[in-house]
Amino acid sequence: MEKPAVKTKFTESEKVLCFHGPLIYEAKCLKVQVKDKQVKYFIHYAGWNKNWDEWVPESRVLKLSDANISRQKDLQRAHEASLRNKKSKKEKKKFPKELGKEGSGSTTTTTTTAPGTPAPTGTTTPGGTTTPATASSSTTTTTLGSGAGDDSRSSTPSTDRSSSGPGKRSAASTPTTPASARDEADTRKKRSRMDNTVDTEEQFMTAVEVRVKLPDELKPALVDDWDLINRQRKLPIVPARVTVDTILADYIRAKTSNKNNTPNKESAVQEVVAGLREYFNVMLGTQLLYKFERPQYAEILQQNKDKQASDIYGFIHLIRLFVRLGQMLAYTQLDEKSITLLNFHLQDFLRFMVKNLETYYSIQDYGVAPPEYHRKAIS
């Protein structure tokens, strides 16, 4: 007699939620595999590059329901709180506290944070979303882990939704443990014993942060930016006078115009730029905006559905990315040599930004928000 087929909880093309590390991300089941009575699903994290696609056991997959979305948000908030609390004990921040805290969105993720580090939970803004990252350590491209661009559609797989990349990948936003989250932590520990490919929250929290040093010449621009938006209630003019795509293209031209360049060097520059663009597009909506900018962002998305964030926003938002980038890169699976090489290219790009600061940035790039916008922003 033929044995009955193993029944699976999820089907191909079904939208689901999936654990990646301590967080949950929006995802889609692409394939189902049953082998030796073990069920696995080939998962694509919403908003993340297909490089993040992976086979996962059934224990990591959840139904896309209101209850599980609420659970996703609880984990995200708890993880973010834990991360902030841990970081605040290490050092005093040099930037305004609001940078990286304001603007966490309430929508569910389909993109933030990001799966270069997909951030499977959908949620936040410059204040915090995470993303996944699975990159091979052989190239700088993987180093930057091209992530899903959902919230870039955000934090990542989630734009304004809470998002943290799957697994180790994302680090921008992180939850601590409200009462319900403690139960989740216990569940995750049991799950990790069954599947050692999933990081526990403790392992996630102890990841070493990659230091991306922001040049002193760029810091005053961030401080002015914070003051103009959060105190003076002005808004950056978008589309920007000089967009991120234009800046990245300028950098490529500057670095590849030398006839003595080797093909490897030019290829590395191209890969780093591609990674920066993808991280920016993934993180902008969930982690790089202040709360006051969010209504403007929503309007811009509606007006420019065929464009990416890098073709709309400019210099100052790109600099905001570097404030959070080191934290994100800490969760990529790169060896020390690859991280060192990547950091070299990032510092070179930042020197380029310093050199062109006056060309790319001016306080005239901000405008006064009309009264009706103020009402919308505080509602």
C-alpha positions, 0 to 999 in steps of 0.5 A, spaced: 500 500 500 502 506 498 504 511 504 500 517 504 503 523 502 506 528 508 501 534 509 505 541 508 502 547 512 504 552 506 503 551 499 507 554 493 506 562 492 503 563 498 505 569 502 508 567 509 512 570 515 518 567 516 523 567 522 530 569 520 534 570 527 530 573 532 526 577 528 520 575 523 520 577 516 514 578 510 516 572 505 513 568 499 514 560 499 517 559 492 518 551 493 516 546 497 520 540 498 518 533 502 524 529 504 525 523 509 518 526 512 522 533 513 518 539 510 522 545 507 520 551 504 524 555 499 523 562 501 524 569 498 524 575 503 519 580 501 523 586 498 530 583 498 534 581 493 533 573 491 540 572 493 537 572 500 532 566 498 534 560 502 531 553 504 528 553 511 524 548 515 517 548 517 518 550 524 521 557 521 515 559 517 508 562 520 501 564 517 500 571 514 495 573 520 494 579 524 496 575 530 503 573 527 504 580 524 502 583 531 507 578 534 512 580 528 512 587 531 512 586 538 519 582 536 521 588 532 520 593 538 523 589 543 529 587 539 530 595 537 529 596 545 535 591 547 540 594 541 539 601 543 540 599 551 546 595 549 549 600 545 547 606 550 552 603 555 558 602 550 558 609 548 555 616 548 552 618 541 556 624 538 549 625 533 543 628 536 539 622 539 533 623 534 537 620 529 536 613 528 530 613 533 525 618 530 520 615 524 519 608 526 513 606 521 508 602 523 506 598 517 508 591 516 515 590 512 515 588 505 522 590 504 527 594 510 530 594 512 532 590 508 535 582 505 542 584 504 540 583 510 533 582 509 529 585 515 524 580 515 519 584 520 516 590 517 517 597 521 521 603 522 525 609 520 531 612 521 530 610 527 530 603 526 529 597 521 533 591 520 535 587 514 537 580 512 544 579 509 547 573 506 553 575 503 559 571 500 565 574 503 569 573 496 566 580 493 565 587 496 558 586 493 556 581 497 559 585 503 554 590 502 549 585 501 544 587 496 538 587 500 531 587 498 529 593 496 522 594 499 522 600 504 525 600 499 521 596 498 525 597 507 527 597 514 528 593 507 524 588 506 519 593 509 518 600 508 516 604 514 514 597 516 518 594 521 523 591 518 529 587 520 533 583 515 533 575 516 537 572 520 544 576 522 543 580 516 540 586 519 541 590 525 538 597 524 532 596 528 531 591 534 526 589 539 527 588 547 523 583 550 516 585 552 512 580 556 510 576 550 517 577 547 520 573 553 515 567 551 518 568 544 525 568 546 524 561 549 520 558 543 526 561 539 531 557 543 528 551 543 527 552 535 535 553 535 536 547 538 532 543 532 535 548 526 542 550 528 542 554 522 538 560 525 541 564 530 539 565 537 537 572 539 543 572 544 548 570 538 544 576 534 546 581 540 553 579 540 555 580 533 561 585 533 559 592 530 563 594 524 566 601 524 564 605 519 568 612 521 564 618 518 569 624 517 569 630 521 567 634 515 561 631 514 558 631 521 556 638 522 551 637 516 548 631 520 547 636 526 544 642 521 540 637 518 537 634 524 536 642 527 532 644 520 527 638 520 526 637 528 526 644 531 525 648 525 520 644 522 523 644 515 523 639 509 528 637 504 526 639 497 525 632 493 526 630 488 533 633 490 537 638 486 543 632 486 540 625 487 544 619 490 544 616 483 548 622 480 552 622 486 554 615 485 555 616 478 560 621 479 564 617 484 564 611 479 567 616 473 572 619 478 574 612 480 575 609 473 577 615 469 584 613 471 587 609 465 592 605 470 586 602 474 586 595 473 580 591 471 579 588 479 579 595 482 574 598 477 570 592 478 570 593 486 568 600 485 562 598 481 560 593 486 561 597 492 557 603 489 551 597 487 551 595 494 550 602 497 545 604 492 541 597 494 542 599 501 540 606 500 533 604 497 532 598 502 533 602 508 531 609 506 523 608 508 524 604 514 531 607 517 533 613 514 527 618 515 525 623 521 518 622 523 516 629 520 519 627 513 514 621 513 508 624 510 512 627 505 515 620 503 508 617 502 506 623 497 513 622 493 512 614 493 505 616 490 508 621 485 514 617 483 511 609 483 516 608 477 522 611 481 527 608 486 529 612 492 536 613 490 533 617 484 529 622 488 533 623 495 540 626 495 546 627 499 544 628 506 540 622 506 546 618 503 550 621 509 545 618 514 545 611 511 553 611 513 551 613 520 547 606 520 551 602 515 556 599 520 551 596 524 548 593 518 554 590 516 556 587 522 550 582 520 553 580 514 557 573 513 564 576 511 571 574 513 575 580 516 579 581 510 573 582 506 570 587 511 577 591 511 577 591 504 570 594 504 571 599 509 577 601 505 572 603 499 567 606 504 572 611 507 574 612 500 567 614 498 566 618 504 573 622 502 569 623 495 563 626 499 567 631 503 571 633 497 564 635 493 560 637 500 559 644 497 557 641 490 552 636 493 549 640 499 546 646 502 541 649 507 538 652 501 536 644 499 530 645 505 524 648 504 518 651 509 513 646 510 506 649 509 501 649 515 497 643 512 503 639 512 504 640 519 497 638 521 498 631 517 505 630 520 503 630 527 496 627 526 
